[in-house]
Amino acid sequence: MIDNRSPYYKYTPTNVLENENVKLYWNRSILTDKTVPFNRPDITFMDKKTKNTFLIAIAVPNTHNLAKTITDKQNTYQELANEICAMWKQKAAQVMPIVISSTGVIPKSLSQSLTKLNLHPNTYIQLQKSVILGTFSIVRNFLNYK
């Protein structure tokens, strides 16, 4: 859906990307018939052909909060997933938490999520690199603070 390949750290996403097969929302509220308290997942990916929708929730917690964060993300967006199935007439709407700890530790569920999203199994390596560099940047800025 994107022609130019800029590095991930320079890429600025648009709110909506769409073609004849898929629709992708980035950080956009989803209006529902019924009021849903959490209606703004990080990424909403709809496959028009298979009628599957993925609500992707991204988090970078501390290592000891990894399992809790995954459960929280699942529970937070499940009601929205149910509403999307009914409103958009989807076969399935799944919550896909993409969670990596701030030190780069990944849960076992991450590889399952990447597989369901049809991403390369080694995508987690790029995710780890990005998270660790971001953590180093925060620490470096903190240590240089005067």
FIFIKE-568717 format. One record per residue (C-alpha): residue number from 1; residue in three letters; x negated, y, z negated. Coordinates in steps of 0.2 Angstrom, whole numbers, padded with zeros to 4 digits, always signed. Example, Ala and Ser with C-alpha at 12.3 -4.5 7.8 and 13.67 -1.06 7.14 Angstrom:
2
(1; "ALA"; (-0062; -0022; -0039))
(2; "SER"; (-0068; -0005; -0036))
***
This chain:
146
(1; "MET"; (+0000; +0000; +0000))
(2; "ILE"; (-0015; +0011; -0002))
(3; "ASP"; (-0027; +0014; +0013))
(4; "ASN"; (-0042; +0023; +0005))
(5; "ARG"; (-0052; +0013; -0008))
(6; "SER"; (-0058; +0025; -0021))
(7; "PRO"; (-0066; +0019; -0037))
(8; "TYR"; (-0053; +0016; -0051))
(9; "TYR"; (-0060; +0029; -0062))
(10; "LYS"; (-0057; +0043; -0048))
(11; "TYR"; (-0040; +0036; -0042))
(12; "THR"; (-0025; +0047; -0047))
(13; "PRO"; (-0009; +0037; -0045))
(14; "THR"; (+0007; +0044; -0037))
(15; "ASN"; (+0023; +0041; -0047))
(16; "VAL"; (+0031; +0030; -0033))
(17; "LEU"; (+0023; +0019; -0020))
(18; "GLU"; (+0035; +0009; -0008))
(19; "ASN"; (+0035; -0001; +0008))
(20; "GLU"; (+0047; -0014; +0015))
(21; "ASN"; (+0042; -0028; +0003))
(22; "VAL"; (+0038; -0019; -0014))
(23; "LYS"; (+0041; -0004; -0024))
(24; "LEU"; (+0030; +0002; -0038))
(25; "TYR"; (+0033; +0015; -0051))
(26; "TRP"; (+0019; +0022; -0061))
(27; "ASN"; (+0023; +0030; -0078))
(28; "ARG"; (+0041; +0034; -0073))
(29; "SER"; (+0057; +0032; -0083))
(30; "ILE"; (+0070; +0020; -0077))
(31; "LEU"; (+0088; +0026; -0078))
(32; "THR"; (+0100; +0013; -0085))
(33; "ASP"; (+0119; +0011; -0086))
(34; "LYS"; (+0117; +0007; -0105))
(35; "THR"; (+0106; +0017; -0116))
(36; "VAL"; (+0089; +0008; -0118))
(37; "PRO"; (+0077; +0016; -0131))
(38; "PHE"; (+0061; +0011; -0122))
(39; "ASN"; (+0064; +0014; -0103))
(40; "ARG"; (+0046; +0020; -0098))
(41; "PRO"; (+0034; +0006; -0095))
(42; "ASP"; (+0017; +0010; -0089))
(43; "ILE"; (+0020; +0001; -0072))
(44; "THR"; (+0036; -0006; -0064))
(45; "PHE"; (+0033; -0018; -0049))
(46; "MET"; (+0048; -0024; -0039))
(47; "ASP"; (+0046; -0037; -0026))
(48; "LYS"; (+0060; -0034; -0014))
(49; "LYS"; (+0059; -0051; -0005))
(50; "THR"; (+0059; -0062; -0020))
(51; "LYS"; (+0070; -0050; -0031))
(52; "ASN"; (+0057; -0051; -0045))
(53; "THR"; (+0053; -0036; -0056))
(54; "PHE"; (+0038; -0035; -0068))
(55; "LEU"; (+0037; -0022; -0082))
(56; "ILE"; (+0019; -0020; -0085))
(57; "ALA"; (+0014; -0013; -0102))
(58; "ILE"; (-0004; -0009; -0104))
(59; "ALA"; (-0013; -0007; -0121))
(60; "VAL"; (-0030; -0006; -0129))
(61; "PRO"; (-0029; -0010; -0147))
(62; "ASN"; (-0042; -0014; -0160))
(63; "THR"; (-0047; -0033; -0159))
(64; "HIS"; (-0038; -0038; -0175))
(65; "ASN"; (-0022; -0030; -0168))
(66; "LEU"; (-0022; -0040; -0151))
(67; "ALA"; (-0009; -0053; -0155))
(68; "LYS"; (+0003; -0040; -0163))
(69; "THR"; (+0001; -0028; -0149))
(70; "ILE"; (+0006; -0042; -0136))
(71; "THR"; (+0021; -0047; -0146))
(72; "ASP"; (+0026; -0028; -0149))
(73; "LYS"; (+0025; -0025; -0130))
(74; "GLN"; (+0036; -0040; -0126))
(75; "ASN"; (+0049; -0035; -0138))
(76; "THR"; (+0049; -0017; -0134))
(77; "TYR"; (+0053; -0019; -0115))
(78; "GLN"; (+0064; -0035; -0116))
(79; "GLU"; (+0080; -0025; -0117))
(80; "LEU"; (+0075; -0014; -0102))
(81; "ALA"; (+0071; -0030; -0092))
(82; "ASN"; (+0088; -0037; -0096))
(83; "GLU"; (+0096; -0021; -0090))
(84; "ILE"; (+0085; -0021; -0074))
(85; "CYS"; (+0091; -0038; -0069))
(86; "ALA"; (+0109; -0033; -0071))
(87; "MET"; (+0108; -0016; -0062))
(88; "TRP"; (+0096; -0020; -0048))
(89; "LYS"; (+0103; -0037; -0045))
(90; "GLN"; (+0086; -0045; -0048))
(91; "LYS"; (+0083; -0064; -0050))
(92; "ALA"; (+0071; -0060; -0064))
(93; "ALA"; (+0063; -0046; -0074))
(94; "GLN"; (+0048; -0050; -0084))
(95; "VAL"; (+0038; -0040; -0097))
(96; "MET"; (+0019; -0042; -0093))
(97; "PRO"; (+0008; -0036; -0107))
(98; "ILE"; (-0010; -0032; -0101))
(99; "VAL"; (-0019; -0030; -0117))
(100; "ILE"; (-0038; -0029; -0119))
(101; "SER"; (-0046; -0025; -0136))
(102; "SER"; (-0056; -0009; -0137))
(103; "THR"; (-0072; -0020; -0138))
(104; "GLY"; (-0067; -0030; -0123))
(105; "VAL"; (-0060; -0045; -0131))
(106; "ILE"; (-0046; -0053; -0120))
(107; "PRO"; (-0032; -0064; -0126))
(108; "LYS"; (-0028; -0081; -0117))
(109; "SER"; (-0011; -0073; -0111))
(110; "LEU"; (-0020; -0061; -0100))
(111; "SER"; (-0025; -0074; -0087))
(112; "GLN"; (-0007; -0080; -0086))
(113; "SER"; (-0001; -0062; -0083))
(114; "LEU"; (-0014; -0059; -0069))
(115; "THR"; (-0009; -0075; -0061))
(116; "LYS"; (+0010; -0071; -0062))
(117; "LEU"; (+0006; -0054; -0054))
(118; "ASN"; (-0004; -0062; -0040))
(119; "LEU"; (-0020; -0054; -0044))
(120; "HIS"; (-0037; -0061; -0043))
(121; "PRO"; (-0041; -0072; -0058))
(122; "ASN"; (-0057; -0062; -0061))
(123; "THR"; (-0048; -0045; -0062))
(124; "TYR"; (-0051; -0046; -0080))
(125; "ILE"; (-0069; -0043; -0078))
(126; "GLN"; (-0066; -0026; -0070))
(127; "LEU"; (-0053; -0022; -0084))
(128; "GLN"; (-0066; -0027; -0097))
(129; "LYS"; (-0079; -0015; -0089))
(130; "SER"; (-0067; -0001; -0089))
(131; "VAL"; (-0061; -0003; -0107))
(132; "ILE"; (-0079; -0004; -0113))
(133; "LEU"; (-0085; +0011; -0104))
(134; "GLY"; (-0070; +0021; -0110))
(135; "THR"; (-0074; +0015; -0128))
(136; "PHE"; (-0092; +0020; -0126))
(137; "SER"; (-0087; +0037; -0119))
(138; "ILE"; (-0075; +0040; -0135))
(139; "VAL"; (-0089; +0035; -0147))
(140; "ARG"; (-0102; +0046; -0137))
(141; "ASN"; (-0091; +0061; -0138))
(142; "PHE"; (-0088; +0058; -0156))
(143; "LEU"; (-0106; +0057; -0160))
(144; "ASN"; (-0110; +0073; -0150))
(145; "TYR"; (-0096; +0083; -0159))
(146; "LYS"; (-0103; +0098; -0168))
***
